Amino acid sequence: MTQRVEGERGDQSIEGLLLAGRTALITGAGSGIGRAAALKLARAGANICLLDLIDERTEDVEKEIRRMGREAEFYDVDVSDPGRMERAIRAAAERFGSLDVIFANAGINGTLAPIEDLTPEAWDQTLGINLRGTFLTVKNAIPHMKGSGGSIIITSSINGNRTFSGFGMAAYSSSKAGQVAFAKMAALELARYRIRVNAICPGGIETNIGESTKSTKQLDKIRIPVEYPEGSQPLEHKSGRPEQVADLVLFLASEQSSHITGTEIYIDGAETLL
């Protein structure tokens, strides 16, 4: 765990009032959507707990947040490890005094293979990080949120919920569908504590998730050609940006979405409507 240092004068924009005095915990915080959300929520006034595996990218996010004048702390965790997750989330709650926003964002594509060629170990790795990791994040955060309520946001995907043309992604799509079901169950269970739970379902976004993708040669035997009339993303004709997803995360984290819970929200530029 890194040590706290003093930051520079904070962001004074209107956005900086939305989460003033609150603490947000983000998994997979070192890159892509996690990084963009961490910076967005920090600009909105939140202190940030960054959970990820040891990586210079996460340390850079921590430093950038502190330069804004916000507090930030980096915790080295494997989200599929119950002990490490329990200790990290407890330490974060003790460090900041409360947890108000949880962004369960960590995930991998994993191994892409036909079902008959996918190994149980590869299946378990993808489900372990994506679905078990989400469960462990929420499970360990609940005791620190029950007193004052808050918002839990889960990064799911269009895959497994609206689209199924990601050939070889049976494990990934199953984990993403499971996250939406989990969010709905949690929303009902936690409503009595004024804890809102929602899932976001991004389409193609410019991130580093490709680093966790292991494609196999067996995929060629199951591919079905998919042809789009004029590009796969009608709204902008290109992949979305992590910052656009971070805008949605900020909305769901703030009181501007105070009556929204148990919902999956698609952010894909109409990609899945084709």
DAKA-V508099 format. One record per pair of residues at least 6 apart in sequence whose C-alpha atoms are under 7 Angstrom apart, sorted by the first residue. I is the first residue (numbers start at 0). GAP is how many residues later the second one is. If there is no record, write none. Layout:
i->(I	I)
gap->(GAP	GAP)
This chain:
i->(0	0	1	1	5	6	6	6	6	6	7	7	7	8	8	9	9	9	10	10	14	14	15	15	15	16	16	17	17	17	18	18	18	18	19	19	19	20	20	21	21	21	22	22	22	22	22	22	22	22	23	23	23	23	23	23	23	23	24	24	24	24	24	24	25	25	25	25	25	25	25	25	25	26	26	26	26	26	26	26	26	27	27	27	27	27	28	28	28	28	28	28	29	29	29	29	30	30	31	31	31	32	32	32	32	33	34	35	35	35	36	36	37	38	39	40	41	41	41	46	46	46	47	47	47	48	48	48	48	49	49	49	50	50	50	50	51	51	51	51	52	52	52	53	61	61	61	64	65	74	76	76	77	78	78	78	79	79	79	79	81	84	84	85	88	88	92	92	97	98	98	99	99	99	99	100	100	100	100	101	101	101	102	102	102	103	103	103	103	103	104	104	105	106	106	107	107	107	107	108	108	108	108	109	109	109	109	110	110	110	110	111	111	111	111	111	112	112	112	112	112	112	113	113	113	113	114	122	125	125	126	126	129	130	130	130	145	148	148	148	149	149	149	150	150	150	150	151	151	151	152	152	152	153	153	153	154	154	154	155	155	155	155	155	155	156	156	156	156	156	157	157	157	158	158	159	159	159	159	160	161	162	166	167	179	179	182	182	182	182	183	183	185	186	186	186	186	195	196	196	197	197	197	197	198	198	198	199	199	199	200	200	200	200	201	201	201	202	202	202	203	203	203	204	204	204	204	205	205	205	205	206	230	231	232	232	232	233	233	233	234	234	235	250)
gap->(73	74	71	72	60	59	60	61	62	63	59	60	61	59	60	58	59	60	32	57	28	29	27	28	29	27	28	26	27	236	25	26	27	235	24	25	26	24	25	24	25	78	23	24	25	73	75	76	77	78	22	23	24	25	75	76	77	78	23	24	25	76	77	78	8	12	23	24	25	76	77	78	79	7	23	24	25	76	77	78	79	6	23	24	77	78	6	9	21	22	23	29	22	27	28	31	26	177	175	176	210	174	209	212	213	71	26	206	207	210	209	212	10	26	206	209	6	23	28	23	24	25	23	24	25	23	24	25	43	23	24	25	23	24	25	26	23	24	25	26	23	24	25	22	10	11	12	7	6	13	7	8	6	6	50	54	48	49	52	53	54	51	52	54	51	52	6	51	46	45	46	45	49	50	51	49	50	51	152	49	50	51	49	50	51	30	33	49	50	51	49	50	24	22	23	18	22	101	104	63	100	103	104	16	102	103	104	11	102	103	104	56	57	102	103	104	55	56	102	103	105	106	54	104	105	108	55	48	45	46	44	48	45	44	47	48	47	44	45	46	44	45	46	44	45	46	102	44	45	46	44	45	46	44	45	46	44	45	46	20	23	24	43	44	45	19	43	44	45	46	43	44	45	14	17	13	14	16	17	16	110	109	56	51	19	84	14	15	16	79	78	79	11	9	10	74	75	65	64	65	63	64	65	66	64	65	66	64	65	66	63	64	65	66	64	65	66	64	65	68	35	36	64	34	35	36	37	33	34	35	36	35	6	39	36	37	38	35	36	37	34	35	33	6)
